[in-house]
Amino acid sequence: MSKLLLDVKGLHAGYGRAEVLSNLSLNLPEGAVVTVIGPNGAGKSTTLNALMGVLPAKGQVLLNGEDISSLGLEERVMKGLALVPEKRELFTTMSVVDNLILGGYRPMRLGQQDWREGLDKVYALFPRLKERREQLAGTLSGGERQMLAVGRALMAQPRVLMLDEPSLGLAPLVVKEIFRIVARLRDTGVSILLIEQNARAALEVADYGYVLETGEIGLQGPANELARDPRVIETYLGAAKKSA
């Protein structure tokens, strides 16, 4: 059985007095893709922001057995958490390669002399970024921006890569490519926590899934079983109708 890399217990988080997450618990084994699906407003992005230390939260967050609950954002990054936010947050007036180099902050700070070799790995994963390495990030297409955001996060050599709605706003063909890349990352040993509204695509690539409903886990199980669960199918179709 794989080692538990991320272990979240009894997480409470919200904005001001409004609690969004209520007693949320989830696990991410090493080398796995775990997805959290659910409709808009269920608390999916709040979950990642709380795990990253962007939002104040109560509960316990263990990374590789170490309690990081009291650590701030930068300390969590240094411990090995990386988040690709929904809005990608690229430095649009900087080149593709400079965005990637900034992503190498963690291994550089840790004194890893070979951290620049990460560029070759990112370019192997995303050949289009290599072609456009001198181009300004702000001139990229939506799919290329998502690739750059993921590539920049990978430059940090994270233990856990957290993806917030990577398919959002992308054309169907680009979405397929993004999820193919997620599968390839898992095959190379990257552990991924994937937040998605596109339940079908997420469950196809994930090993295990959680269904988040108004801040609480409604269902959980192996991804292939959840994909066949009538309640999940109904939730998925309901979400599709709402967004249509």
C-alpha positions as CSV (number, residue, x, y, z in Angstrom):
1,M,0.0,0.0,0.0
2,S,1.3,3.5,-0.9
3,K,2.5,5.8,1.9
4,L,0.1,8.5,2.9
5,L,1.6,11.8,1.7
6,L,-1.2,14.2,2.6
7,D,-3.5,13.6,5.5
8,V,-6.2,16.2,6.2
9,K,-8.4,15.8,9.3
10,G,-11.3,17.9,10.5
11,L,-10.7,20.9,8.3
12,H,-12.8,24.0,8.9
13,A,-12.4,27.1,6.8
14,G,-14.3,30.1,5.4
15,Y,-14.4,33.8,4.9
16,G,-15.1,36.0,7.9
17,R,-17.9,34.4,9.9
18,A,-19.2,32.4,7.0
19,E,-17.9,28.8,7.3
20,V,-17.5,27.1,3.9
21,L,-15.7,23.9,4.9
22,S,-17.1,21.8,7.8
23,N,-15.1,19.0,9.3
24,L,-13.5,18.0,6.0
25,S,-11.1,15.0,5.9
26,L,-9.3,13.6,3.0
27,N,-6.1,11.6,2.1
28,L,-3.6,11.6,-0.8
29,P,-1.4,8.6,-1.1
30,E,2.1,9.0,-2.6
31,G,2.1,8.8,-6.4
32,A,-1.7,8.9,-6.7
33,V,-4.2,11.3,-8.3
34,V,-7.0,12.1,-5.9
35,T,-9.9,14.3,-7.1
36,V,-12.4,16.5,-5.3
37,I,-15.5,17.1,-7.4
38,G,-18.7,18.9,-6.8
39,P,-20.9,21.8,-8.1
40,N,-19.9,25.5,-8.0
41,G,-20.0,26.9,-4.4
42,A,-19.3,23.5,-2.8
43,G,-16.0,24.7,-1.3
44,K,-13.5,23.1,-3.7
45,S,-11.2,26.1,-4.2
46,T,-11.6,27.0,-0.5
47,T,-10.2,23.5,0.3
48,L,-7.0,24.2,-1.7
49,N,-6.6,27.7,-0.3
50,A,-6.9,26.4,3.2
51,L,-4.4,23.6,2.5
52,M,-2.0,26.1,1.0
53,G,-2.2,28.4,4.0
54,V,-3.8,31.2,2.0
55,L,-6.9,31.0,4.1
56,P,-7.0,30.6,7.9
57,A,-8.3,27.2,8.9
58,K,-8.8,24.9,11.8
59,G,-8.0,21.2,11.7
60,Q,-4.9,19.1,11.1
61,V,-2.9,19.0,7.9
62,L,-0.1,16.4,7.8
63,L,2.4,16.4,4.9
64,N,4.5,13.2,4.9
65,G,3.6,12.7,8.5
66,E,4.6,16.2,9.6
67,D,2.0,18.6,11.0
68,I,2.1,21.7,8.9
69,S,-1.2,23.2,10.2
70,S,0.5,26.2,11.9
71,L,2.9,27.0,9.0
72,G,2.4,30.0,6.7
73,L,2.2,30.0,2.9
74,E,5.9,30.3,2.2
75,E,6.8,27.6,4.7
76,R,4.3,25.2,3.2
77,V,5.8,25.9,-0.3
78,M,9.2,25.1,1.1
79,K,7.8,21.8,2.6
80,G,6.7,20.8,-0.8
81,L,3.1,22.0,-1.5
82,A,2.5,23.6,-4.9
83,L,-0.8,25.1,-6.1
84,V,-1.8,25.9,-9.6
85,P,-4.7,28.4,-9.0
86,E,-7.8,28.6,-11.0
87,K,-6.8,32.0,-12.5
88,R,-3.2,30.7,-13.2
89,E,-1.6,33.9,-11.8
90,L,1.2,34.1,-14.4
91,F,3.6,37.0,-14.7
92,T,2.1,38.2,-18.0
93,T,4.8,40.8,-18.9
94,M,7.6,38.3,-18.4
95,S,8.7,35.6,-20.8
96,V,7.7,31.9,-20.6
97,V,11.2,30.9,-19.5
98,D,11.4,33.6,-16.8
99,N,8.1,32.4,-15.4
100,L,9.5,28.9,-15.2
101,I,12.7,30.1,-13.6
102,L,10.7,31.8,-10.9
103,G,9.0,28.5,-10.2
104,G,12.5,27.1,-9.3
105,Y,12.6,29.2,-6.2
106,R,12.2,26.2,-3.8
107,P,15.0,23.9,-5.1
108,M,17.2,27.0,-5.5
109,R,16.6,28.0,-1.9
110,L,17.3,24.4,-0.8
111,G,20.7,24.6,-2.5
112,Q,20.0,22.1,-5.2
113,Q,22.6,22.8,-7.9
114,D,20.8,21.0,-10.6
115,W,17.5,22.8,-10.2
116,R,17.7,24.3,-13.8
117,E,17.5,20.8,-15.2
118,G,13.8,21.1,-14.3
119,L,13.4,23.3,-17.4
120,D,14.3,20.3,-19.7
121,K,11.7,18.1,-17.9
122,V,9.0,20.8,-18.3
123,Y,9.9,21.3,-22.0
124,A,9.8,17.5,-22.5
125,L,6.3,17.5,-21.0
126,F,5.2,20.7,-22.8
127,P,7.1,21.0,-26.1
128,R,4.9,24.1,-26.9
129,L,6.4,26.0,-24.0
130,K,9.9,25.3,-25.4
131,E,8.8,26.7,-28.8
132,R,7.5,29.8,-27.1
133,R,10.1,30.2,-24.3
134,E,11.0,33.8,-25.2
135,Q,7.4,34.8,-25.8
136,L,5.6,37.0,-23.1
137,A,3.3,34.9,-21.0
138,G,0.5,37.3,-21.6
139,T,0.5,36.5,-25.4
140,L,-0.2,32.8,-24.9
141,S,-3.4,31.0,-25.6
142,G,-5.6,29.7,-22.7
143,G,-4.3,26.2,-23.0
144,E,-0.7,27.3,-23.2
145,R,-1.2,29.5,-20.1
146,Q,-2.5,26.5,-18.2
147,M,0.6,24.5,-19.4
148,L,2.9,27.3,-18.2
149,A,1.1,27.4,-14.8
150,V,1.5,23.7,-14.3
151,G,5.1,23.8,-15.6
152,R,6.0,26.6,-13.2
153,A,4.6,24.6,-10.3
154,L,6.6,21.5,-11.4
155,M,9.8,23.6,-11.3
156,A,9.4,23.7,-7.5
157,Q,9.8,19.9,-7.5
158,P,6.7,19.6,-5.2
159,R,5.8,16.6,-3.1
160,V,2.1,17.5,-3.7
161,L,0.8,19.3,-6.8
162,M,-2.6,20.8,-6.3
163,L,-4.6,21.8,-9.4
164,D,-7.6,24.1,-9.1
165,E,-10.0,23.6,-12.0
166,P,-7.3,23.1,-14.7
167,S,-10.0,22.6,-17.4
168,L,-11.8,25.8,-16.7
169,G,-12.5,28.0,-19.8
170,L,-10.6,25.7,-22.1
171,A,-11.7,24.2,-25.4
172,P,-12.6,20.4,-25.3
173,L,-9.5,19.3,-27.2
174,V,-7.3,21.3,-24.9
175,V,-9.1,19.9,-21.9
176,K,-8.3,16.4,-23.2
177,E,-4.6,17.3,-23.5
178,I,-4.5,18.8,-20.0
179,F,-5.9,15.6,-18.5
180,R,-3.5,13.5,-20.6
181,I,-0.7,15.4,-19.0
182,V,-2.2,14.9,-15.5
183,A,-2.1,11.1,-16.2
184,R,1.5,11.4,-17.4
185,L,2.5,13.3,-14.3
186,R,1.0,10.5,-12.1
187,D,3.0,7.9,-14.1
188,T,6.2,9.8,-13.3
189,G,5.4,9.6,-9.6
190,V,3.9,13.1,-9.0
191,S,1.2,13.1,-6.3
192,I,-1.8,15.2,-7.4
193,L,-4.8,16.7,-5.6
194,L,-7.2,17.7,-8.4
195,I,-10.1,20.0,-7.9
196,E,-12.6,19.9,-10.8
197,Q,-16.1,20.7,-11.8
198,N,-15.7,18.5,-14.9
199,A,-16.5,15.3,-12.9
200,R,-16.3,12.9,-15.8
201,A,-12.8,13.9,-16.9
202,A,-11.6,14.1,-13.4
203,L,-12.8,10.6,-12.4
204,E,-11.3,9.1,-15.6
205,V,-7.8,10.3,-14.6
206,A,-8.0,9.9,-10.8
207,D,-7.4,6.9,-8.6
208,Y,-9.7,8.0,-5.8
209,G,-12.4,10.6,-5.5
210,Y,-14.4,12.7,-3.1
211,V,-17.7,14.4,-3.8
212,L,-17.9,17.8,-1.9
213,E,-21.4,19.1,-1.2
214,T,-21.8,22.4,0.6
215,G,-18.5,22.1,2.5
216,E,-18.8,18.4,3.5
217,I,-17.8,15.2,1.9
218,G,-21.0,13.6,0.6
219,L,-19.5,10.5,-1.1
220,Q,-16.0,9.0,-1.6
221,G,-14.5,5.9,-3.1
222,P,-12.3,4.6,-5.9
223,A,-12.7,6.8,-8.9
224,N,-14.0,4.1,-11.3
225,E,-16.7,3.2,-8.7
226,L,-17.8,6.8,-8.2
227,A,-18.0,7.2,-12.0
228,R,-20.7,4.5,-12.1
229,D,-22.6,5.7,-9.0
230,P,-26.0,7.0,-10.0
231,R,-25.8,9.8,-7.4
232,V,-22.5,11.0,-8.9
233,I,-23.9,10.8,-12.4
234,E,-26.9,12.8,-11.3
235,T,-24.6,15.4,-9.6
236,Y,-22.5,15.6,-12.7
237,L,-25.4,16.0,-15.1
238,G,-27.0,18.5,-12.7
239,A,-23.7,20.5,-12.7
240,A,-23.6,20.3,-16.5
241,K,-27.2,21.6,-16.8
242,K,-26.5,24.5,-14.4
243,S,-23.4,25.6,-16.3
244,A,-25.1,25.2,-19.7
